[in-house]
């Protein structure tokens, strides 16, 4: 089929690559304008543009789509069978939705109607979900509310970060898009209406990154660390310095005592320790911090104005004491 592709990051690039390799005709790619990055503020293209240029596909980079007669006329002249939209980052207006013969198809990394919105992968991790997936759907004027074509499920590992899940779902989504286009071409694609009940996955805010030791359990803090890795990192404050946690695990008190039996005689006092308090420092492995309903084992950490590193390496150049309290 003749396909126009609209997308931006590496997640979208995998889908573009998959439909290119599947033999579809791709006369144009639509993506965001190049953005300035680095100290020199040099304009850097996104991953989708880089791939399109490599394959000699025409690239369009409009600042906006709504009321943009130029891009609408270009798409009408192309007259695509399908427009594929994957992590493009902009709402597609009705005047573009109506152009392709078979409609606009979207790849969304959740099991819709769960997690409509811009951060479904992160919210699945933050909420401690055991399963997620990818949905292909026909776009409508709403936010991720169109008719479902196909879905595929995948388990979420208990230690998987949002970055790792992003990479996995990008590959799964690419395969599902190829299958979806095959069904559309063969006129066997289904259209399943989404139920009225749905959940949202709004954009994450920086304020969510600060660990709340008083109200969050050890499990919830672990999910926060996983969910914000690598986009911003969860953090706590120690001695007025921001410390980011990049990899942690959760232990029960029994698991901690099994590992360090010398603490058995002090077990009765554990529940008197304030959450956020450093319980033990194993210079060869981790920092152990008391939390609600468990103990947080910090395995990878980042000091203020420093790089992220394994905890033993951090401890060689930074002083943290037992009974220090993270805020």
C-alpha beads as a LAMMPS data file, in Angstrom:
LAMMPS data file: protein, C-alpha beads

327 atoms
326 bonds

1 atom types
1 bond types

-500.0 500.0 xlo xhi
-500.0 500.0 ylo yhi
-500.0 500.0 zlo zhi

Masses

1 110.0

Atoms # bond

1 1 1 0.000 0.000 0.000
2 1 1 0.924 3.655 -0.302
3 1 1 1.592 4.901 3.224
4 1 1 2.435 8.277 4.735
5 1 1 4.204 7.850 8.067
6 1 1 3.968 10.339 10.930
7 1 1 6.213 9.871 13.965
8 1 1 9.168 11.218 15.919
9 1 1 11.301 9.145 18.386
10 1 1 13.048 5.780 18.219
11 1 1 9.766 4.073 19.171
12 1 1 8.302 5.352 15.886
13 1 1 11.460 4.620 13.890
14 1 1 11.064 0.902 14.601
15 1 1 7.566 0.965 13.094
16 1 1 8.739 2.958 10.067
17 1 1 11.568 0.499 9.522
18 1 1 9.170 -2.460 9.794
19 1 1 6.694 -1.180 7.191
20 1 1 9.572 -0.185 4.893
21 1 1 11.023 -3.704 5.158
22 1 1 7.542 -5.153 4.554
23 1 1 7.604 -3.578 1.092
24 1 1 5.036 -0.803 1.444
25 1 1 5.447 2.339 -0.618
26 1 1 6.314 5.285 1.636
27 1 1 6.281 8.492 -0.421
28 1 1 6.544 10.785 2.606
29 1 1 7.329 11.023 6.283
30 1 1 5.917 13.799 8.473
31 1 1 7.791 14.584 11.676
32 1 1 8.598 17.442 14.042
33 1 1 11.084 20.225 13.238
34 1 1 14.722 19.693 14.214
35 1 1 15.433 20.778 17.792
36 1 1 18.492 22.535 19.242
37 1 1 20.540 20.381 21.597
38 1 1 23.844 20.445 23.424
39 1 1 26.061 23.337 24.413
40 1 1 26.235 24.663 20.878
41 1 1 22.437 24.383 20.484
42 1 1 22.958 22.638 17.163
43 1 1 19.768 21.599 15.359
44 1 1 19.427 17.818 15.685
45 1 1 16.941 15.710 13.662
46 1 1 14.770 13.138 15.390
47 1 1 15.255 9.398 14.875
48 1 1 12.420 9.128 12.347
49 1 1 13.895 11.853 10.138
50 1 1 17.329 10.243 10.314
51 1 1 15.889 6.940 9.092
52 1 1 13.832 8.591 6.337
53 1 1 16.844 10.520 5.029
54 1 1 18.889 7.311 5.054
55 1 1 16.217 5.627 2.895
56 1 1 15.722 8.672 0.631
57 1 1 12.129 9.204 1.772
58 1 1 10.768 12.739 1.427
59 1 1 10.483 14.424 4.845
60 1 1 8.075 17.194 5.874
61 1 1 8.465 18.991 9.221
62 1 1 5.523 21.353 9.793
63 1 1 5.456 23.418 12.995
64 1 1 1.745 22.665 13.330
65 1 1 -0.891 20.592 11.570
66 1 1 -4.122 22.350 12.461
67 1 1 -5.182 24.910 9.840
68 1 1 -2.056 24.132 7.843
69 1 1 -3.290 24.218 4.241
70 1 1 0.159 23.472 2.816
71 1 1 0.606 20.100 4.522
72 1 1 -3.031 19.181 3.885
73 1 1 -2.602 19.866 0.159
74 1 1 0.633 17.868 0.091
75 1 1 -1.060 14.862 1.704
76 1 1 -4.039 15.125 -0.622
77 1 1 -1.718 15.143 -3.635
78 1 1 0.030 12.025 -2.329
79 1 1 -3.390 10.362 -1.862
80 1 1 -2.185 7.644 0.549
81 1 1 -4.066 4.444 1.255
82 1 1 -3.187 4.760 4.962
83 1 1 -1.499 7.284 7.221
84 1 1 0.408 5.545 10.042
85 1 1 0.838 7.633 13.194
86 1 1 3.302 6.410 15.838
87 1 1 4.467 8.614 18.736
88 1 1 4.181 11.727 16.579
89 1 1 3.434 14.048 19.490
90 1 1 0.702 16.116 17.846
91 1 1 -3.080 15.731 17.557
92 1 1 -4.121 14.866 14.004
93 1 1 -6.899 17.235 12.820
94 1 1 -10.058 16.027 11.091
95 1 1 -9.016 17.441 7.710
96 1 1 -6.020 15.075 7.703
97 1 1 -7.860 12.112 9.245
98 1 1 -10.230 12.157 6.255
99 1 1 -7.497 12.068 3.563
100 1 1 -6.356 8.414 3.398
101 1 1 -8.520 5.795 1.693
102 1 1 -8.423 3.372 4.639
103 1 1 -8.025 5.917 7.432
104 1 1 -5.255 6.818 9.891
105 1 1 -3.799 3.968 11.938
106 1 1 -2.076 4.487 15.280
107 1 1 0.236 2.316 17.395
108 1 1 -0.367 2.936 21.109
109 1 1 1.752 1.226 23.815
110 1 1 -1.011 0.128 26.175
111 1 1 -4.012 -2.158 26.250
112 1 1 -6.636 0.436 25.401
113 1 1 -8.901 1.692 26.897
114 1 1 -6.271 1.586 29.663
115 1 1 -3.804 4.476 29.685
116 1 1 -4.971 6.886 27.042
117 1 1 -2.495 9.739 26.827
118 1 1 1.160 10.590 26.425
119 1 1 2.868 8.405 29.054
120 1 1 1.248 4.940 29.055
121 1 1 4.513 3.024 29.438
122 1 1 5.652 5.039 32.457
123 1 1 2.273 4.840 34.194
124 1 1 2.087 1.064 33.770
125 1 1 5.389 0.810 35.671
126 1 1 4.476 3.485 38.240
127 1 1 1.263 1.642 39.064
128 1 1 3.046 -1.682 39.443
129 1 1 1.134 -3.388 36.632
130 1 1 2.083 -6.974 35.884
131 1 1 0.990 -6.808 32.242
132 1 1 0.736 -4.328 29.408
133 1 1 0.722 -4.464 25.636
134 1 1 0.267 -2.633 22.358
135 1 1 -2.893 -1.595 20.532
136 1 1 -3.365 -0.619 16.912
137 1 1 -6.441 1.484 16.217
138 1 1 -8.103 3.790 13.746
139 1 1 -7.588 7.395 14.801
140 1 1 -10.545 9.658 15.411
141 1 1 -10.720 13.213 16.716
142 1 1 -10.520 12.104 20.361
143 1 1 -7.424 11.207 22.385
144 1 1 -6.641 7.525 21.801
145 1 1 -10.375 6.813 21.556
146 1 1 -10.631 5.261 18.096
147 1 1 -11.773 1.774 17.127
148 1 1 -9.344 -1.005 18.061
149 1 1 -7.905 -3.166 15.276
150 1 1 -5.449 -5.475 17.050
151 1 1 -3.944 -5.893 20.513
152 1 1 -1.104 -7.960 21.885
153 1 1 -0.196 -8.501 25.548
154 1 1 3.157 -8.862 27.284
155 1 1 4.147 -9.352 30.953
156 1 1 6.100 -6.666 32.797
157 1 1 9.091 -7.973 34.730
158 1 1 9.241 -6.918 38.378
159 1 1 12.558 -5.104 37.801
160 1 1 11.873 -3.745 34.312
161 1 1 12.302 -0.001 33.858
162 1 1 10.164 2.197 31.639
163 1 1 13.154 2.569 29.302
164 1 1 13.510 -1.188 28.942
165 1 1 9.764 -1.625 28.444
166 1 1 9.779 1.212 25.872
167 1 1 12.389 -0.661 23.834
168 1 1 10.469 -3.928 23.994
169 1 1 7.104 -2.402 23.117
170 1 1 8.599 -0.497 20.177
171 1 1 9.560 -3.846 18.603
172 1 1 6.221 -5.438 19.476
173 1 1 4.370 -2.407 18.103
174 1 1 6.315 -2.501 14.848
175 1 1 5.383 -6.142 14.280
176 1 1 1.758 -5.465 15.171
177 1 1 1.595 -2.539 12.735
178 1 1 2.809 -4.721 9.854
179 1 1 0.168 -7.319 10.749
180 1 1 -2.473 -4.601 10.996
181 1 1 -1.632 -3.177 7.558
182 1 1 -1.782 -6.665 6.086
183 1 1 -5.310 -7.088 7.446
184 1 1 -6.353 -3.657 6.174
185 1 1 -4.999 -4.486 2.723
186 1 1 -6.822 -7.836 2.749
187 1 1 -9.987 -6.129 4.045
188 1 1 -10.029 -8.393 7.128
189 1 1 -9.245 -5.734 9.745
190 1 1 -11.702 -5.542 12.629
191 1 1 -13.137 -2.348 14.170
192 1 1 -13.838 -2.830 17.875
193 1 1 -15.464 0.101 19.644
194 1 1 -13.752 1.118 22.863
195 1 1 -15.886 1.002 26.026
196 1 1 -16.902 4.242 27.714
197 1 1 -14.768 3.487 30.772
198 1 1 -11.075 4.303 30.367
199 1 1 -8.008 5.403 32.313
200 1 1 -5.587 8.203 31.527
201 1 1 -1.786 8.355 31.355
202 1 1 -1.047 12.079 31.470
203 1 1 2.359 13.622 30.909
204 1 1 4.623 13.237 33.936
205 1 1 5.612 16.278 35.974
206 1 1 8.959 16.943 37.654
207 1 1 7.268 17.204 41.045
208 1 1 6.416 13.494 40.865
209 1 1 10.108 12.576 40.966
210 1 1 10.626 13.390 44.661
211 1 1 10.287 10.324 46.881
212 1 1 7.618 10.622 49.558
213 1 1 8.985 8.456 52.355
214 1 1 6.070 9.131 54.694
215 1 1 3.233 7.934 52.475
216 1 1 4.804 5.579 49.912
217 1 1 5.666 1.950 50.613
218 1 1 8.959 0.350 49.626
219 1 1 7.170 -1.320 46.699
220 1 1 5.707 1.989 45.515
221 1 1 9.095 3.701 45.748
222 1 1 10.669 0.908 43.721
223 1 1 7.963 1.370 41.075
224 1 1 8.646 5.121 41.060
225 1 1 12.355 4.526 40.467
226 1 1 11.604 2.026 37.676
227 1 1 8.960 4.259 36.103
228 1 1 11.166 7.357 35.974
229 1 1 14.218 5.537 34.608
230 1 1 15.586 6.944 32.316
231 1 1 13.404 10.013 31.691
232 1 1 14.142 11.971 34.872
233 1 1 15.038 9.748 37.812
234 1 1 13.429 9.561 41.249
235 1 1 15.254 11.519 43.923
236 1 1 15.534 12.273 47.622
237 1 1 17.409 14.985 49.499
238 1 1 20.292 14.301 51.890
239 1 1 22.249 17.101 53.567
240 1 1 20.533 19.591 51.233
241 1 1 21.763 17.743 48.142
242 1 1 19.603 16.007 45.580
243 1 1 20.422 12.295 45.268
244 1 1 18.870 10.344 42.395
245 1 1 18.075 6.646 42.621
246 1 1 18.286 4.736 39.323
247 1 1 18.076 1.116 40.422
248 1 1 16.640 -0.227 43.650
249 1 1 15.134 -3.393 45.038
250 1 1 12.683 -4.022 47.857
251 1 1 13.304 -6.392 50.775
252 1 1 11.111 -7.446 53.628
253 1 1 12.599 -7.215 57.126
254 1 1 12.875 -11.010 57.180
255 1 1 14.780 -11.031 53.874
256 1 1 17.148 -8.360 55.171
257 1 1 17.840 -10.305 58.390
258 1 1 18.383 -13.529 56.451
259 1 1 21.055 -11.687 54.466
260 1 1 22.547 -9.944 57.508
261 1 1 21.808 -12.202 60.524
262 1 1 23.731 -9.914 62.900
263 1 1 20.658 -7.649 62.856
264 1 1 18.388 -10.358 64.296
265 1 1 18.735 -9.099 67.872
266 1 1 17.626 -5.608 66.798
267 1 1 14.612 -6.761 64.771
268 1 1 12.115 -5.496 67.364
269 1 1 13.379 -1.944 66.828
270 1 1 13.023 -1.837 63.057
271 1 1 9.475 -0.526 63.099
272 1 1 10.585 2.399 65.279
273 1 1 12.905 3.693 62.543
274 1 1 11.597 6.586 60.475
275 1 1 11.134 5.920 56.736
276 1 1 14.011 7.409 54.757
277 1 1 16.602 6.535 57.420
278 1 1 19.783 4.735 56.336
279 1 1 19.644 1.347 58.032
280 1 1 22.854 -0.241 56.813
281 1 1 25.659 0.370 54.299
282 1 1 27.242 -2.560 52.517
283 1 1 30.165 -0.910 50.723
284 1 1 30.451 -3.838 48.325
285 1 1 26.807 -3.877 47.285
286 1 1 24.188 -1.354 48.374
287 1 1 22.732 1.228 50.731
288 1 1 19.739 -0.031 52.714
289 1 1 17.078 2.539 53.613
290 1 1 14.092 1.975 55.879
291 1 1 10.739 2.453 54.179
292 1 1 7.101 1.738 54.880
293 1 1 6.362 -1.977 54.568
294 1 1 9.916 -2.927 53.739
295 1 1 13.497 -1.872 53.134
296 1 1 14.808 -0.181 50.019
297 1 1 18.056 -1.572 48.610
298 1 1 19.782 1.118 46.514
299 1 1 21.949 -0.413 43.782
300 1 1 22.554 2.482 41.396
301 1 1 22.708 6.118 42.471
302 1 1 23.676 9.607 41.326
303 1 1 25.015 12.431 43.443
304 1 1 24.247 16.071 42.750
305 1 1 26.158 17.342 39.698
306 1 1 27.661 13.904 39.178
307 1 1 27.111 10.914 36.914
308 1 1 25.011 7.880 37.763
309 1 1 27.004 4.910 39.030
310 1 1 26.775 1.625 40.950
311 1 1 26.365 2.266 44.679
312 1 1 29.766 0.781 45.706
313 1 1 31.489 3.225 43.337
314 1 1 29.430 6.100 44.743
315 1 1 30.380 5.163 48.310
316 1 1 34.083 5.350 47.517
317 1 1 33.779 9.093 46.926
318 1 1 30.790 10.117 49.054
319 1 1 30.154 9.936 52.760
320 1 1 26.838 8.529 53.947
321 1 1 26.334 7.328 57.507
322 1 1 23.944 4.898 59.145
323 1 1 20.994 6.880 60.658
324 1 1 21.379 9.632 58.028
325 1 1 17.883 10.458 56.851
326 1 1 16.786 11.100 53.302
327 1 1 14.034 13.652 52.910

Bonds

1 1 1 2
2 1 2 3
3 1 3 4
4 1 4 5
5 1 5 6
6 1 6 7
7 1 7 8
8 1 8 9
9 1 9 10
10 1 10 11
11 1 11 12
12 1 12 13
13 1 13 14
14 1 14 15
15 1 15 16
16 1 16 17
17 1 17 18
18 1 18 19
19 1 19 20
20 1 20 21
21 1 21 22
22 1 22 23
23 1 23 24
24 1 24 25
25 1 25 26
26 1 26 27
27 1 27 28
28 1 28 29
29 1 29 30
30 1 30 31
31 1 31 32
32 1 32 33
33 1 33 34
34 1 34 35
35 1 35 36
36 1 36 37
37 1 37 38
38 1 38 39
39 1 39 40
40 1 40 41
41 1 41 42
42 1 42 43
43 1 43 44
44 1 44 45
45 1 45 46
46 1 46 47
47 1 47 48
48 1 48 49
49 1 49 50
50 1 50 51
51 1 51 52
52 1 52 53
53 1 53 54
54 1 54 55
55 1 55 56
56 1 56 57
57 1 57 58
58 1 58 59
59 1 59 60
60 1 60 61
61 1 61 62
62 1 62 63
63 1 63 64
64 1 64 65
65 1 65 66
66 1 66 67
67 1 67 68
68 1 68 69
69 1 69 70
70 1 70 71
71 1 71 72
72 1 72 73
73 1 73 74
74 1 74 75
75 1 75 76
76 1 76 77
77 1 77 78
78 1 78 79
79 1 79 80
80 1 80 81
81 1 81 82
82 1 82 83
83 1 83 84
84 1 84 85
85 1 85 86
86 1 86 87
87 1 87 88
88 1 88 89
89 1 89 90
90 1 90 91
91 1 91 92
92 1 92 93
93 1 93 94
94 1 94 95
95 1 95 96
96 1 96 97
97 1 97 98
98 1 98 99
99 1 99 100
100 1 100 101
101 1 101 102
102 1 102 103
103 1 103 104
104 1 104 105
105 1 105 106
106 1 106 107
107 1 107 108
108 1 108 109
109 1 109 110
110 1 110 111
111 1 111 112
112 1 112 113
113 1 113 114
114 1 114 115
115 1 115 116
116 1 116 117
117 1 117 118
118 1 118 119
119 1 119 120
120 1 120 121
121 1 121 122
122 1 122 123
123 1 123 124
124 1 124 125
125 1 125 126
126 1 126 127
127 1 127 128
128 1 128 129
129 1 129 130
130 1 130 131
131 1 131 132
132 1 132 133
133 1 133 134
134 1 134 135
135 1 135 136
136 1 136 137
137 1 137 138
138 1 138 139
139 1 139 140
140 1 140 141
141 1 141 142
142 1 142 143
143 1 143 144
144 1 144 145
145 1 145 146
146 1 146 147
147 1 147 148
148 1 148 149
149 1 149 150
150 1 150 151
151 1 151 152
152 1 152 153
153 1 153 154
154 1 154 155
155 1 155 156
156 1 156 157
157 1 157 158
158 1 158 159
159 1 159 160
160 1 160 161
161 1 161 162
162 1 162 163
163 1 163 164
164 1 164 165
165 1 165 166
166 1 166 167
167 1 167 168
168 1 168 169
169 1 169 170
170 1 170 171
171 1 171 172
172 1 172 173
173 1 173 174
174 1 174 175
175 1 175 176
176 1 176 177
177 1 177 178
178 1 178 179
179 1 179 180
180 1 180 181
181 1 181 182
182 1 182 183
183 1 183 184
184 1 184 185
185 1 185 186
186 1 186 187
187 1 187 188
188 1 188 189
189 1 189 190
190 1 190 191
191 1 191 192
192 1 192 193
193 1 193 194
194 1 194 195
195 1 195 196
196 1 196 197
197 1 197 198
198 1 198 199
199 1 199 200
200 1 200 201
201 1 201 202
202 1 202 203
203 1 203 204
204 1 204 205
205 1 205 206
206 1 206 207
207 1 207 208
208 1 208 209
209 1 209 210
210 1 210 211
211 1 211 212
212 1 212 213
213 1 213 214
214 1 214 215
215 1 215 216
216 1 216 217
217 1 217 218
218 1 218 219
219 1 219 220
220 1 220 221
221 1 221 222
222 1 222 223
223 1 223 224
224 1 224 225
225 1 225 226
226 1 226 227
227 1 227 228
228 1 228 229
229 1 229 230
230 1 230 231
231 1 231 232
232 1 232 233
233 1 233 234
234 1 234 235
235 1 235 236
236 1 236 237
237 1 237 238
238 1 238 239
239 1 239 240
240 1 240 241
241 1 241 242
242 1 242 243
243 1 243 244
244 1 244 245
245 1 245 246
246 1 246 247
247 1 247 248
248 1 248 249
249 1 249 250
250 1 250 251
251 1 251 252
252 1 252 253
253 1 253 254
254 1 254 255
255 1 255 256
256 1 256 257
257 1 257 258
258 1 258 259
259 1 259 260
260 1 260 261
261 1 261 262
262 1 262 263
263 1 263 264
264 1 264 265
265 1 265 266
266 1 266 267
267 1 267 268
268 1 268 269
269 1 269 270
270 1 270 271
271 1 271 272
272 1 272 273
273 1 273 274
274 1 274 275
275 1 275 276
276 1 276 277
277 1 277 278
278 1 278 279
279 1 279 280
280 1 280 281
281 1 281 282
282 1 282 283
283 1 283 284
284 1 284 285
285 1 285 286
286 1 286 287
287 1 287 288
288 1 288 289
289 1 289 290
290 1 290 291
291 1 291 292
292 1 292 293
293 1 293 294
294 1 294 295
295 1 295 296
296 1 296 297
297 1 297 298
298 1 298 299
299 1 299 300
300 1 300 301
301 1 301 302
302 1 302 303
303 1 303 304
304 1 304 305
305 1 305 306
306 1 306 307
307 1 307 308
308 1 308 309
309 1 309 310
310 1 310 311
311 1 311 312
312 1 312 313
313 1 313 314
314 1 314 315
315 1 315 316
316 1 316 317
317 1 317 318
318 1 318 319
319 1 319 320
320 1 320 321
321 1 321 322
322 1 322 323
323 1 323 324
324 1 324 325
325 1 325 326
326 1 326 327
